[in-house]
Amino acid sequence: MQLTRRFEVSRPADEVIERLCQDATLLALLPGESELLASDGDRRTTRTRYRRLGQEATATFHFVYRMDGSIAFEKVCDGQVWRELSGLVS
């Protein structure tokens, strides 16, 4: 399955890239309570706590800032629901 979401932002590209590179913006992309676990150069690791079917759950994501201003992301998957979940914010 592939899901593509697209929307246009009426701001200059440099401004959008600058905001995407802020940790606060990165954490705001995720639902629930998110925290930054690690920050190493162009890579960030986050953990989000959320409720799923009445149960507490956590999701860990790795984000990599790329030279073109985009952000690649990958969810750490346990195989119970997702085998792989990755994408690109550009």
N, CA, C and O atoms as a MOPAC input file, in Angstrom:
PM7 MOZYME 1SCF
protein

 N      0.84600 1    -1.17200 1     0.00000 1
 C      0.00000 1     0.00000 1     0.00000 1
 C      0.88900 1     1.23200 1     0.00000 1
 O      1.91600 1     1.26100 1     0.67900 1
 N      0.50900 1     2.22000 1    -0.73800 1
 C      1.22600 1     3.49100 1    -0.75500 1
 C      0.21600 1     4.59700 1    -0.55000 1
 O     -0.83200 1     4.62600 1    -1.19400 1
 N      0.53800 1     5.50600 1     0.35100 1
 C     -0.32500 1     6.63500 1     0.64500 1
 C      0.44900 1     7.90700 1     0.33900 1
 O      1.55800 1     8.10100 1     0.83600 1
 N     -0.12800 1     8.75400 1    -0.46300 1
 C      0.50400 1    10.02600 1    -0.80300 1
 C     -0.41400 1    11.14700 1    -0.37700 1
 O     -1.57600 1    11.20300 1    -0.78000 1
 N      0.11300 1    12.03700 1     0.44100 1
 C     -0.62800 1    13.21800 1     0.87300 1
 C      0.11500 1    14.42100 1     0.32600 1
 O      1.34000 1    14.49800 1     0.41600 1
 N     -0.62100 1    15.34900 1    -0.23600 1
 C     -0.00600 1    16.51800 1    -0.83700 1
 C     -0.79500 1    17.75700 1    -0.48400 1
 O     -2.02500 1    17.75400 1    -0.52800 1
 N     -0.08600 1    18.82400 1    -0.13200 1
 C     -0.72500 1    20.11200 1     0.05900 1
 C      0.29900 1    21.19600 1    -0.23700 1
 O      1.50400 1    20.96800 1    -0.14000 1
 N     -0.18400 1    22.36000 1    -0.59200 1
 C      0.68300 1    23.47400 1    -0.96200 1
 C      0.75700 1    24.45400 1     0.19400 1
 O     -0.23500 1    24.70900 1     0.87700 1
 N      1.93300 1    24.99200 1     0.40000 1
 C      2.16700 1    25.97800 1     1.44700 1
 C      2.51100 1    27.28600 1     0.75500 1
 O      3.39200 1    27.33200 1    -0.10300 1
 N      1.81400 1    28.34400 1     1.13000 1
 C      2.02400 1    29.63400 1     0.45600 1
 C      3.11000 1    30.46100 1     1.14900 1
 O      2.90500 1    31.63300 1     1.46500 1
 N      4.25100 1    29.84300 1     1.37700 1
 C      5.40800 1    30.51500 1     1.96800 1
 C      6.61200 1    30.20000 1     1.09000 1
 O      6.61300 1    29.19700 1     0.37600 1
 N      7.63500 1    31.04500 1     1.13600 1
 C      8.84400 1    30.75300 1     0.36700 1
 C      9.48200 1    29.43400 1     0.82000 1
 O      9.44100 1    29.08800 1     2.00100 1
 N     10.06700 1    28.71100 1    -0.12700 1
 C     10.65900 1    27.40100 1     0.16400 1
 C     11.69900 1    27.47400 1     1.28100 1
 O     11.73300 1    26.59400 1     2.14100 1
 N     12.54300 1    28.49900 1     1.28800 1
 C     13.57400 1    28.61500 1     2.33000 1
 C     12.95600 1    28.72000 1     3.72200 1
 O     13.48300 1    28.15000 1     4.67700 1
 N     11.84800 1    29.43800 1     3.84200 1
 C     11.16600 1    29.58200 1     5.12600 1
 C     10.56200 1    28.24800 1     5.58000 1
 O     10.63900 1    27.89200 1     6.75600 1
 N      9.97100 1    27.52800 1     4.65000 1
 C      9.37700 1    26.23700 1     4.97700 1
 C     10.46600 1    25.25700 1     5.43300 1
 O     10.28700 1    24.55600 1     6.42900 1
 N     11.56900 1    25.20600 1     4.72400 1
 C     12.67600 1    24.31500 1     5.08700 1
 C     13.20800 1    24.67500 1     6.47300 1
 O     13.47100 1    23.79200 1     7.28800 1
 N     13.36600 1    25.97200 1     6.73700 1
 C     13.86700 1    26.40900 1     8.04900 1
 C     12.93500 1    25.94100 1     9.17000 1
 O     13.39800 1    25.47700 1    10.21100 1
 N     11.63700 1    26.06100 1     8.95700 1
 C     10.67800 1    25.63100 1     9.99100 1
 C     10.64700 1    24.11700 1    10.14400 1
 O     10.54000 1    23.61200 1    11.26200 1
 N     10.73900 1    23.38900 1     9.04200 1
 C     10.75500 1    21.93200 1     9.12200 1
 C     11.96400 1    21.41500 1     9.89900 1
 O     11.90100 1    20.34900 1    10.51100 1
 N     13.04800 1    22.16000 1     9.87600 1
 C     14.27200 1    21.73900 1    10.55100 1
 C     14.26700 1    22.04200 1    12.04900 1
 O     15.23000 1    21.71200 1    12.74100 1
 N     13.21800 1    22.65500 1    12.55700 1
 C     13.12900 1    22.93900 1    13.99500 1
 C     12.54900 1    21.72200 1    14.70800 1
 O     11.57600 1    21.12600 1    14.24600 1
 N     13.15400 1    21.36000 1    15.83600 1
 C     12.69100 1    20.18800 1    16.58200 1
 C     11.22300 1    20.31800 1    16.98900 1
 O     10.49000 1    19.32900 1    16.96600 1
 N     10.78700 1    21.51300 1    17.35700 1
 C      9.39400 1    21.72200 1    17.77300 1
 C      8.42800 1    21.39600 1    16.62700 1
 O      7.36100 1    20.83000 1    16.86600 1
 N      8.78400 1    21.74200 1    15.40100 1
 C      7.93800 1    21.42800 1    14.24400 1
 C      7.89400 1    19.92600 1    14.02000 1
 O      6.83400 1    19.35800 1    13.75700 1
 N      9.03700 1    19.29500 1    14.12700 1
 C      9.11700 1    17.84800 1    13.95700 1
 C      8.21200 1    17.13300 1    14.95800 1
 O      7.47600 1    16.22100 1    14.58100 1
 N      8.25600 1    17.53000 1    16.21000 1
 C      7.43200 1    16.89900 1    17.24500 1
 C      5.94700 1    17.17700 1    17.02900 1
 O      5.10500 1    16.35300 1    17.38300 1
 N      5.62300 1    18.32800 1    16.45200 1
 C      4.22200 1    18.68300 1    16.20100 1
 C      3.60700 1    17.86400 1    15.06200 1
 O      2.38300 1    17.80900 1    14.93900 1
 N      4.42800 1    17.23300 1    14.23500 1
 C      3.91900 1    16.40500 1    13.14200 1
 C      3.25300 1    15.13200 1    13.64900 1
 O      2.45300 1    14.52600 1    12.93700 1
 N      3.57800 1    14.72200 1    14.87700 1
 C      3.11400 1    13.44700 1    15.41400 1
 C      1.96800 1    13.65300 1    16.39900 1
 O      2.00300 1    14.59500 1    17.19100 1
 N      0.96300 1    12.79600 1    16.36500 1
 C     -0.13700 1    12.91200 1    17.32800 1
 C      0.29000 1    12.36000 1    18.68900 1
 O      1.18100 1    11.51400 1    18.76000 1
 N     -0.32800 1    12.82200 1    19.74500 1
 C     -0.01100 1    12.31900 1    21.07700 1
 C      1.10800 1    13.11000 1    21.72800 1
 O      1.47600 1    14.18800 1    21.26000 1
 N      1.64800 1    12.56500 1    22.81600 1
 C      2.75600 1    13.20100 1    23.52900 1
 C      4.06900 1    12.74500 1    22.91200 1
 O      4.42500 1    11.56900 1    22.99400 1
 N      4.78300 1    13.66700 1    22.30100 1
 C      6.03200 1    13.32300 1    21.62700 1
 C      7.21300 1    13.95200 1    22.33900 1
 O      7.11700 1    15.04900 1    22.88800 1
 N      8.33600 1    13.23100 1    22.32000 1
 C      9.56300 1    13.75600 1    22.90400 1
 C     10.73800 1    13.40100 1    22.00700 1
 O     10.71200 1    12.40800 1    21.27900 1
 N     11.75600 1    14.22700 1    22.07700 1
 C     12.97300 1    13.99700 1    21.32000 1
 C     13.87200 1    13.09300 1    22.15800 1
 O     14.24300 1    13.46200 1    23.27300 1
 N     14.22900 1    11.91500 1    21.64300 1
 C     15.08200 1    10.97700 1    22.36300 1
 C     16.55200 1    11.19300 1    22.06400 1
 O     17.39500 1    11.08900 1    22.95600 1
 N     16.86300 1    11.49500 1    20.80700 1
 C     18.26200 1    11.65100 1    20.40800 1
 C     18.36200 1    12.63700 1    19.25400 1
 O     17.48100 1    12.72900 1    18.40000 1
 N     19.45700 1    13.36200 1    19.26200 1
 C     19.74700 1    14.32100 1    18.20100 1
 C     21.21900 1    14.18000 1    17.86400 1
 O     22.08600 1    14.52500 1    18.66600 1
 N     21.49500 1    13.66800 1    16.66600 1
 C     22.87600 1    13.41500 1    16.26700 1
 C     23.08100 1    13.91600 1    14.84500 1
 O     22.73100 1    13.22900 1    13.88500 1
 N     23.64300 1    15.10600 1    14.70800 1
 C     23.86800 1    15.69400 1    13.39300 1
 C     22.56000 1    15.93500 1    12.67500 1
 O     21.73200 1    16.72300 1    13.13300 1
 N     22.36400 1    15.25600 1    11.53900 1
 C     21.15200 1    15.44300 1    10.74100 1
 C     20.07300 1    14.41000 1    11.06200 1
 O     19.09100 1    14.30500 1    10.32800 1
 N     20.23600 1    13.65000 1    12.13700 1
 C     19.28200 1    12.59400 1    12.50000 1
 C     18.64200 1    12.88500 1    13.85700 1
 O     19.32300 1    13.23800 1    14.82000 1
 N     17.31800 1    12.72800 1    13.91200 1
 C     16.56900 1    12.88600 1    15.15800 1
 C     15.77600 1    11.60500 1    15.40100 1
 O     15.28200 1    10.98400 1    14.46000 1
 N     15.66000 1    11.22000 1    16.66300 1
 C     14.83900 1    10.08100 1    17.04900 1
 C     13.80700 1    10.57800 1    18.04600 1
 O     14.14000 1    11.25200 1    19.02000 1
 N     12.54700 1    10.23700 1    17.79100 1
 C     11.45700 1    10.67500 1    18.66000 1
 C     10.68800 1     9.47000 1    19.19600 1
 O     10.72400 1     8.37700 1    18.63100 1
 N      9.99700 1     9.70800 1    20.29700 1
 C      9.07600 1     8.70100 1    20.82900 1
 C      7.75300 1     9.40000 1    21.10100 1
 O      7.72100 1    10.48200 1    21.68600 1
 N      6.67600 1     8.78300 1    20.68000 1
 C      5.34000 1     9.33100 1    20.87500 1
 C      4.50000 1     8.33700 1    21.65300 1
 O      4.43400 1     7.15700 1    21.30900 1
 N      3.86400 1     8.82300 1    22.69900 1
 C      2.91700 1     8.01300 1    23.46900 1
 C      1.50500 1     8.36800 1    22.99800 1
 O      1.16500 1     9.54300 1    22.85500 1
 N      0.69500 1     7.34900 1    22.76200 1
 C     -0.67200 1     7.57000 1    22.30300 1
 C     -1.54600 1     6.41400 1    22.78800 1
 O     -1.03900 1     5.41800 1    23.30500 1
 N     -2.83900 1     6.55100 1    22.62100 1
 C     -3.78000 1     5.48800 1    22.98700 1
 C     -4.32200 1     4.84800 1    21.71600 1
 O     -4.71600 1     5.54000 1    20.77700 1
 N     -4.33600 1     3.52100 1    21.70100 1
 C     -4.83500 1     2.76400 1    20.54800 1
 C     -5.78400 1     1.68400 1    21.07100 1
 O     -5.37600 1     0.80700 1    21.83200 1
 N     -7.02300 1     1.75300 1    20.66900 1
 C     -8.03100 1     0.78600 1    21.10400 1
 C     -8.09100 1     0.68800 1    22.62400 1
 O     -8.23000 1    -0.39600 1    23.19000 1
 N     -7.98200 1     1.84900 1    23.27200 1
 C     -8.05900 1     1.90200 1    24.72500 1
 C     -6.78600 1     1.50900 1    25.44500 1
 O     -6.75600 1     1.49200 1    26.67500 1
 N     -5.73400 1     1.19200 1    24.70700 1
 C     -4.45800 1     0.77600 1    25.28300 1
 C     -3.38900 1     1.83900 1    25.05700 1
 O     -3.38000 1     2.51100 1    24.02600 1
 N     -2.49700 1     1.98700 1    26.01900 1
 C     -1.34800 1     2.87300 1    25.84300 1
 C     -0.39200 1     2.22800 1    24.84700 1
 O     -0.18800 1     1.01500 1    24.87100 1
 N      0.18500 1     3.02800 1    23.98700 1
 C      1.15400 1     2.52300 1    23.01500 1
 C      2.21700 1     3.58700 1    22.78100 1
 O      2.02100 1     4.75700 1    23.11100 1
 N      3.33600 1     3.17600 1    22.21400 1
 C      4.39900 1     4.11800 1    21.86600 1
 C      4.84400 1     3.85600 1    20.43500 1
 O      4.76200 1     2.73500 1    19.93200 1
 N      5.30900 1     4.90600 1    19.80100 1
 C      5.86100 1     4.80500 1    18.44900 1
 C      7.19000 1     5.54800 1    18.43300 1
 O      7.28600 1     6.67700 1    18.91500 1
 N      8.19500 1     4.91900 1    17.88700 1
 C      9.51700 1     5.53700 1    17.76100 1
 C      9.78400 1     5.79000 1    16.28300 1
 O      9.61800 1     4.90200 1    15.44700 1
 N     10.19700 1     7.00900 1    15.97700 1
 C     10.51200 1     7.39500 1    14.60200 1
 C     11.93700 1     7.91600 1    14.51800 1
 O     12.43500 1     8.55200 1    15.44600 1
 N     12.58500 1     7.63800 1    13.39500 1
 C     13.87400 1     8.23100 1    13.04900 1
 C     13.61900 1     9.20200 1    11.89900 1
 O     12.98300 1     8.84500 1    10.90700 1
 N     14.11400 1    10.42100 1    12.03600 1
 C     14.00900 1    11.44300 1    11.00000 1
 C     15.41500 1    11.83000 1    10.56600 1
 O     16.30100 1    12.01400 1    11.40000 1
 N     15.61600 1    11.95200 1     9.26200 1
 C     16.91300 1    12.36400 1     8.72200 1
 C     16.69800 1    13.57500 1     7.82400 1
 O     15.95500 1    13.51900 1     6.84400 1
 N     17.36400 1    14.66900 1     8.18000 1
 C     17.30000 1    15.88800 1     7.36300 1
 C     18.22700 1    15.71100 1     6.17700 1
 O     19.41200 1    15.41800 1     6.33800 1
 N     17.67700 1    15.89000 1     4.97900 1
 C     18.45600 1    15.68800 1     3.76200 1
 C     18.94200 1    17.01600 1     3.20500 1
 O     18.39400 1    18.07000 1     3.52800 1
 N     19.96000 1    16.96500 1     2.37700 1
 C     20.59300 1    18.16800 1     1.81800 1
 C     19.62500 1    19.01300 1     0.98100 1
 O     19.80300 1    20.22700 1     0.88200 1
 N     18.61400 1    18.39400 1     0.38500 1
 C     17.67300 1    19.14200 1    -0.45800 1
 C     16.56900 1    19.82900 1     0.34700 1
 O     15.67600 1    20.44600 1    -0.23400 1
 N     16.62100 1    19.72700 1     1.70100 1
 C     15.62400 1    20.37000 1     2.55000 1
 C     14.47400 1    19.45700 1     2.93300 1
 O     13.60600 1    19.86000 1     3.70700 1
 N     14.44600 1    18.24800 1     2.41700 1
 C     13.38200 1    17.30500 1     2.77500 1
 C     13.77700 1    16.53500 1     4.03600 1
 O     14.92100 1    16.59400 1     4.48500 1
 N     12.81500 1    15.82100 1     4.58900 1
 C     13.05000 1    15.01200 1     5.77900 1
 C     12.56100 1    13.59600 1     5.49200 1
 O     11.38000 1    13.38400 1     5.21600 1
 N     13.46700 1    12.63900 1     5.55800 1
 C     13.09300 1    11.23200 1     5.42100 1
 C     12.73600 1    10.72100 1     6.81500 1
 O     13.37100 1    11.09800 1     7.79900 1
 N     11.71600 1     9.86000 1     6.89800 1
 C     11.36600 1     9.30700 1     8.20000 1
 C     11.09500 1     7.81400 1     8.09800 1
 O     10.72400 1     7.29200 1     7.04600 1
 N     11.29200 1     7.14700 1     9.22900 1
 C     11.06600 1     5.71100 1     9.30200 1
 C     10.58700 1     5.37400 1    10.70800 1
 O     11.18900 1     5.79900 1    11.69500 1
 N      9.51200 1     4.61600 1    10.79600 1
 C      8.99600 1     4.16800 1    12.08500 1
 C      9.69800 1     2.86800 1    12.45100 1
 O      9.90200 1     2.00400 1    11.59800 1
 N     10.06400 1     2.73100 1    13.71700 1
 C     10.60100 1     1.47200 1    14.19700 1
 C      9.41100 1     0.53500 1    14.36900 1
 O      8.56300 1     0.75600 1    15.23400 1
 N      9.34800 1    -0.50300 1    13.55100 1
 C      8.18200 1    -1.39300 1    13.51600 1
 C      8.50500 1    -2.72700 1    14.17200 1
 O      9.61000 1    -3.25200 1    14.02800 1
 N      7.51700 1    -3.27700 1    14.90200 1
 C      7.69500 1    -4.57400 1    15.54400 1
 C      7.06400 1    -5.71000 1    14.74000 1
 O      7.15900 1    -6.87300 1    15.13000 1
 N      6.42400 1    -5.37800 1    13.62400 1
 C      5.83000 1    -6.39200 1    12.76500 1
 C      4.41900 1    -6.79000 1    13.14600 1
 O      3.76900 1    -7.52100 1    12.39800 1
 N      3.91600 1    -6.32400 1    14.30500 1
 C      2.56600 1    -6.69500 1    14.70800 1
 C      1.52500 1    -5.97700 1    13.85400 1
 O      0.53100 1    -6.58100 1    13.45000 1
 N      1.74400 1    -4.70500 1    13.57900 1
 C      0.81900 1    -3.94700 1    12.74200 1
 C      1.49300 1    -3.57200 1    11.42300 1
 O      0.93200 1    -3.79200 1    10.35000 1
 N      2.68700 1    -3.01100 1    11.50500 1
 C      3.42200 1    -2.57500 1    10.32000 1
 C      4.72800 1    -3.35600 1    10.21800 1
 O      5.42900 1    -3.53800 1    11.21300 1
 N      5.04200 1    -3.80400 1     9.03600 1
 C      6.36900 1    -4.37100 1     8.79300 1
 C      7.35000 1    -3.24300 1     8.49500 1
 O      8.52100 1    -3.29100 1     8.87200 1
 N      6.83300 1    -2.22400 1     7.80400 1
 C      7.66000 1    -1.07300 1     7.44700 1
 C      6.74800 1     0.14500 1     7.28700 1
 O      5.65700 1     0.05600 1     6.72400 1
 N      7.21500 1     1.26000 1     7.78800 1
 C      6.51500 1     2.51200 1     7.59700 1
 C      7.58000 1     3.58300 1     7.42400 1
 O      8.29900 1     3.91400 1     8.36800 1
 N      7.67700 1     4.11900 1     6.22500 1
 C      8.68600 1     5.13500 1     5.94900 1
 C      8.11800 1     6.12400 1     4.94400 1
 O      7.13100 1     5.84500 1     4.26300 1
 N      8.75300 1     7.27400 1     4.86500 1
 C      8.26300 1     8.27700 1     3.94300 1
 C      9.19200 1     9.46600 1     3.84100 1
 O     10.33500 1     9.42700 1     4.29500 1
 N      8.67900 1    10.52400 1     3.23500 1
 C      9.47000 1    11.71600 1     2.96600 1
 C      8.57700 1    12.93100 1     3.07800 1
 O      7.49400 1    12.97700 1     2.49600 1
 N      9.04000 1    13.92000 1     3.83400 1
 C      8.38200 1    15.22500 1     3.88200 1
 C      9.23900 1    16.13900 1     3.03000 1
 O     10.41100 1    16.36600 1     3.32800 1
 N      8.64300 1    16.66600 1     1.96100 1
 C      9.44200 1    17.51200 1     1.05300 1
 C      8.66400 1    18.75700 1     0.68800 1
 O      9.15800 1    19.59600 1    -0.06500 1

